[in-house]
Amino acid sequence: MEKSPHSVQELTPIAQLGMAFHFTSDDLRANREGKMTLRQRRKLMSQFWSTVLVGLLLLFGPSVVGLILVAWGTDQSFRNILTDSAALAGYLTGVIAFSFYVTINFKSLLLPFDVLRGRVLTLSGPVKRHGLYLQVRHTHLLMEAAVLDLIQDGLHYTFYILPRSRKILSVEFSE
């Protein structure tokens, strides 16, 4: 399930799933036991910190730009700059953008709780596709369009997911 120079069509179906979902055979073994590998923990925390960094840039970026524009265009004191309408518009824009971003990425912000707990859930059953979502039993999983093509409607799969964030760690065919 490691990346190889072979084309995707030459790989076995489980190897194709491994490449698409970015997991190795060691990851799959650990996930079957209800655990995460160190590699998975590091990757998930990296995703979390990237999400946080983008959120902070959205929160503070417009405010800083507003302050710079006001300071550049006027000779006002710092106190007046902080309360200028352009700066206030920057604050408001940042708060709105940040709120929208947190709402969209809420499950990604739950990753540290899942990583600290270290628990992996097993979800098995036939898959039904609904747009970019897969339904396994009563659980809906959001998928990327490129990965969605590898999952066939009606077949039985076992997904290894994190409980809070519903992040898919690995997947395999099941009986």
Secondary structure, 3 states (H helix, E strand, C coil): CCCCCCCHHHCCHHHHHHHHHCCCHHHHHHHHCCCCCHHHHHHHHHHHHHHHHHHHHHHHHHHHHHHHHHHHHCCCCHHHHHCCHHHHHHHHHHHHHHHHHHHHCCCHHHHHHHHHHCCCEEEEEEEEEECCEEEECCEEEECCHHHHCCCCCCCEEEEEECCCCCCEEEEEECC
